[in-house]
Amino acid sequence: MSNVGEGTLVYSRYRGDFKLIVEVDPGIAVFYRTLIPKSVSIQSPKYTPHITVIRKETPPHLYIWDAHQSETIRFEYNSNICNNDVYWWLPVVCPQLNKIRQALGLPEWSELSRPPDGSDNFHITIGNTKNV
């Protein structure tokens, strides 16, 4: 089942590291964590819920960096929670984010923008089993 969400595009650059995320409603992660069986010990992610678009990549077309700062982005996310041994996440589809990556001179996907299973989509991490 697909759901529609909205978030805010946030660009940052710290010590030469470029990062682009979509900040999403924290209620999404909170709600879907409640659906994980109580027998599974998970914790909230270190960072507030977001969709990673660019991380640890230097876009070739920096002249348009910040072009969409604070823009509202609509995305679709699947309500079927995915997981591996460490992470729990919701798959996200957003062609607009793929276009932004391409406009910046990057491929549609990177290893760090894909979910932990490596599929061709974005994701929202809702929890993990690190240190629990």
N, C-alpha and C positions, 0 to 999 in steps of 0.2 A: 504494500500500500504506500502510495506517495503522498506526502504532505508538503505544503508550501510554507516557507519561512522567509523572513527578511532579516537583513543585518546591515551593518555599516562597514564600509571599506576603510581600512586604516593602514597607511603606509608608514614605515619607519626605517631609519638607517642609523645604526649604532656601530661605531668603530669599523666602518667599511662593510658591515653585514646588512644586506638589504632584506627587508621582511614586509610582506603584504598579507594581511589577514582580513577576514570578514568577522567582525564581532557579532555574535548571535545571542538571542535571548537566553539567559542562564536557565530559565524555566524549562527549556527543552531538555537539557542534560539532567536536571533534577527529576523531571517527570520520568524519563526513560530509565534512570537508575532505579527508580522504585519498582520497575517491572522485572529487574534482575532478581532471581530467587534469593531469598535471605540466606540460604546455605552457602552462597558465594560471597566471599569477603572482598569487597572492592572499595576504593577510595575515589574521591573527586580528583580530577586532573590538577596539576600544579597551576595551570593558567585558566583564566575564565574561558568559557566555551567559545570556540571560534572555528573558522574554516581556514586552514593554511593554504595560501595561494602561491606565495614565494617565500622560500627560506633557504639561506646559505647558497644563493645564486646571485650572480651579478648580471642584471639585464643589459643586453647590448644597446638598447635604445633608451638610455637614461634621460634623454631630452623630454620624454613624456612621463617620467617618474612623477608621481603625485597628481597625475592628470584627473583621476577620479576620486581624490581624497574626500572622505565623508559621504560619498554617494551611497544611496540605499540600493542594496543588491537583493534581488529575489532569487530563491533557490528552491529546489525540490529535494526532500530527504526521505529516505525509506524508513519506515517505522520498525522494520525487522532489525533488531539489534544484532550486530556482528561481534565476534570476539576471537581472540587467540589466547595464548597462555598469559599475556600481560595486559592487553588493551581491550576495551569495549568501545564500540563506535557505531555511528549511524552513517550509511553511505549518502553522499550528496551529489546531485547532478546540477551543474550550472554552466551552460554554454557561454554565458557572458564572462565568466571568470577565465574560461579557456581563451576567449578572444582578447582579454586584457593581457594574459600571458604572451600570446602570439604578438600583440602590438608592441610589447616590450622586447620582442626578439627572442622569446623563449619558446620551447616546445609546449604543447598543450598540457603536459604532465611532467612532474619531476618525482624522483623517489620520495622526497619529503612532503609533497602535496598529496600523493596517493595515500589511501588507507593502508594499515599494516599488512593486509593481504595482497597488496600490489595491484589491485584492480584499477581500471581506467575511470576513476571518478575522484571526487574530493571526499572529505569526511569531517564529522564532528566527533571528537573523542568525548565520551561521557564518563569514563572511569578507567581505573587500572588496578592491577594487583601488586604494584611495586611497594615494597616495605610493609605489606600487611600480613 
